[in-house]
Amino acid sequence: MTELRLEAIGKSYRRKRVLDDVSHAFAPGLTLLTGPSGAGKSTLLRLIATAEKPSSGRMYWDGAPLPAARGALRSSLGYAPQAVELPEDLTAREFAMHIAALKGLDLAAADRQFGAITERIGLHADINNRISTFSGGMRRRLVFAQAMLGEPRLLALDEPTAELDRETAEKLGALILERAATAAVIMTTHLADHLAPDAAAVLRVEDGRMEAA
């Protein structure tokens, strides 16, 4: 069973309530999160990725509650945050293999997979270059590629197509839909109109609450 279930999730920073009473069950398929900037979409993805803890409510992974199931969730997770500090002195390939090692993946298999992913998204020619030479769009593609390693059953993507041209964004979209055939993929995006026909659900986050768009 692959399911992430949120029950009455809330998140506050000091006195500011960012998310309030968010409940939803994410099964295999693509779920798009839409809504205005600052509505809480990125915060929700950080909670899903266990990068932060909710202030209230419960999360369940495959029927088991967190925090007890945090390790199992993380071993099944691919996460591409919108803002991330990358190691400038490493090559893209070295960085990807570092992430693969942290995930406990077979490095030879992960290297082949990384090569295949980067070939499809137009980054393969640069994987042995240092990240310090990468543009914003190249960094975005690298963060996406590392999230895909190990064929995760839960994929949390925060604006993975930002800074990309339409053609490249559509290449990422194709890979995302392929993964959504067997994984729960939760994604914030400006391409909701493009991906919505193939999405299992389109949800709108606004004023800290989430509902069907």
N, C-alpha and C positions, 0 to 999 in steps of 0.2 A: 504494500500500500504506500503510495506517495501522496501525502496530504499535509499541508501546513494550515493549521486552524488558529484563528485569532478570536478571542472572546473578550469583548468589552475593553479593548486596549486603549489606554490613555498615556500621554506623555506630556510632562510639564518641565520647563526650565525656569527655576525660581518660581515666580508668580505667573508666568505666561503658559497657558495651556495650548499646546501645539496640536495634539491629537486627543479626541474625546470619543470614547465608546465605539471604537472601530471593531467590527466583527465580520469575519469572512472566512470561508474555507477555500484554499487554493489547491486544486488538483492538477494533474497533467493538462497542459494547454497553455496558451498565451493569455495573460491578463494585462491589459493596458491601464495605466494610471494617468489620468489627465487632471487638469485643474490649474489655477493661476500659480505664479511663482510665490513661494512662501506659504503655500497652503498646507504643507506637511508631508508632501510626497517623498522627499528625500529622507526625512525623519522616519517615515514608515519603512522604507527600504533598509535603513540602518538597524532598525529594530528586528526586521526579518532576518538580516544577516548576523544578528547577535553582536553587532558592533556597539550597541547601546542596549540598556534594559528599559522595559516599559515602567512607567510610574504606577500603573494600575492595570488590571486585567491579566489574562493568562494566554500563553502560546503553547501549541501542541504540535509536535512533529511525529508523523506516523502514529498518532494516537497517544504518544507519551508526552507528559508535560515538561516544559522547560522550568527551571534550569537542568533537571535531570537528563533531558534529552539533548542538551546543547552540543555535546561532543558528536552525537550521531548526526545532528543537523549540519554541523560544520563540515563533517567529512563528506556530506552530500551536496555541499554548497559551492556555487560559483558566484562571485560578487564583483561587480564593476561599478564602483562609486563614481560620482560625477567629478569630484575633486580628490586627487590622490597625489602624494609626493612620491615620485619615482627616483630610484637610485641612478643619478646622472652618470656615474663612472662605469656602470655595467652596460654591456650590450643588451639588446632586446632579448636575444636568445638566452643569455646568462640570467637575466631577470626571470624569464619564463621558467627556466629550469630550477631556479631558486623557489619559485612558487610551487612548482610540481613536487619538489622535495618536501616542502612544508605540508603539502596535501597527502604525502605518503604514496605518490604515484610511481610507477615504474618509469625511470627517467628515459630509457630508450624509446618506450612507447609514447611518452609525453612529448619527446623531441619530434617524433614523426608526426604526431597530431598537431603540434605547434606549427610545423612546416606546412601541413595541409591547410590549416586555418588561415595562416598568413598569406599563403598563395591565393586563396579565394578572396581575401579582402585587400589585396594589393600592397602588402607590407613585406612580402618574403625577401625581396631584393635588399632590404635594409636590416634584416634581423641580426646581422653580425656587426652592425654599427652601434656606437655608444648612444645611449638615450639622450645625452646632452645635445646631440645633433638633430633631434627629432622636433618636428613642428607639432602644433597643437593637435592637428588631425591624426598624425602618426601616433602620438601618445594615446589618443582616444582608441585607436584600433588596437594598440598593444594591450591596453587595460581590458578591452573586450576579449582579446585572444586568450589572455591568462585566465579569465573567468570561465572560458569554455573548456579548459583542460580537465581531463578526467571524466568527461561526459556527465556533468553534475545533474542530479535529480531535482535540484532546486536552484534556479538561476535568478538573481536579483540584479537588474540592469538599470542604472540611473542615467538617463539621456545618453545612451551609447552612440547615437548617431549625431550628436552635437558636433559642430565644426567639420562635418563631412559633407562632400558634395552629394547630390542626389543619387548618382550612380553607385558610389561607394556605400552610401546609406542603405540602398536597396540590396547590395551584396550582404551586408550584415543582417538585414531583415530576412533574407533567405536562410541564413544559418540559424537565426533565432527560431524561425518556424520549424525547421528540421528538428531542433532540440525540443521544441514544445510538443512534439509527437509523443515523447515519453517523459518529459520533465515538466514541473510546475515553473513556468517562466513569468516573472512579475517585472514589468518594465514601464518606466516613465519615458515619454517620447513626444516630440513635436510632429511625428509622422503618424499620428493616430488614424487619420483618414486613409492612409496607405495600408496600414496593417489591420485595421478594425475588421474588415471582412473575414479575416482568418483567425481572429481572436476569439477565445472562449468567453471573454467578458471584457467590457470597457467600463471602468469605474472612475468616478470623479471625486477628487479630494478637494474640499473647500471648507474653510473655517474650522478645520480640524476634524471634520466628519467625512465619511466615505459612503457613497451611494452609487447605484447604477447610473451611468451617463445617459 
